Amino acid sequence: MGRTLPTFNTYLQAQEAAWAPFRRALRSREERDAFDHLFTLARTYAAEATNVARPLPFEAILMAVALGQQMELAELRQRLDEHREDDAP
């Protein structure tokens, strides 16, 4: 028997296409790059999101984005702490 539900990656691609008008309306290249990065983060955790049966698949996208941003924030904090240690007398 075939799948009755679309894959998460298919859903993610559909969401990215649905948000394309929003992306096009962004004023700067930096904003568009940041927007694109959100979907990159979601794709990074697509396998994990597939394992979560959510009534609203967009919730899994938001969690993947939040996790990716949290990981980036933790890395930046660590780099900042290392920089501060290097500057300490």
Secondary structure, DSSP 8 states (H G I E B T S, - for coil): ---SS--HHHHHHHHHHHTHHHHHH-SSHHHHHHHHHHHHHHHHTHHHHHT---SSHHHHHHHHHHHHHHHHHHHHHHHHHHHHHHH--
